Amino acid sequence: MGDHKEQQPVRVGAAVRRRRRALELTLAVVAERTGLSVPFLSQVENDRARPSRTSLEKLADALRTTAVELLAAADPAASVDVVRAEPLPEDDFDPRTRPLVRGHHQLHASEFTGDHDARREFQHRNDELMYVADGAVEIEAEGRAYRLGRGDTLYLTGGVRHRWRATVPDTRVIVVAVAEHIEAVQDRSR
């Protein structure tokens, strides 16, 4: 009875449209940048089509943002939301990356399974916690390397540049961060 919320797919259409209009881009320009068709983009914006994770990443790149931010700006906040371990059939997202929080909230959390692009460098505006649920990772932050095993955590304050890679197959890492839209950064110079 109280569980029907989880059957609601995340609606990114309005978030995509707002972002596109804020950048003053036409659907044609976005179509050219993403390789997606104008009719499909129009359906996405009207929530008549759900983009795959790959399409959402292409859209995010074209709109100079990230899939995470588009998803965060999507769903209206709910006071309680259950995200099941088994994704719904229509959640055709990358099985290696699973959002643990849906919608526009103060916290963002994802579970990463398996390997990860170790060349990709991250820098988040707000604080973030990485927890190794299984396996092992190597994290490079501010020029230092940290090896973490199962059960270990690493805390990164906002603004710290970092990259990471799994060093064991089937590694699972949970990343919890204060959402980018939150003004949580204190003046660290004091």
Secondary structure, 3 states (H helix, E strand, C coil): CCCHHHHCCCCCHHHHHHHHHHCCCCHHHHHHHHCCCHHHHHHHHCCCCCCCHHHHHHHHHHCCCCHHHHHHCCCCCCCCCCCCCCCCCCCCCCCCEEECCCCCCCEEEEEEECCCCCCCCEECCCCEEEEEEECEEEEEECCEEEEEECCCEEEECCCCEEEEEECCCCCEEEEEEECCCCCCCCCCCC
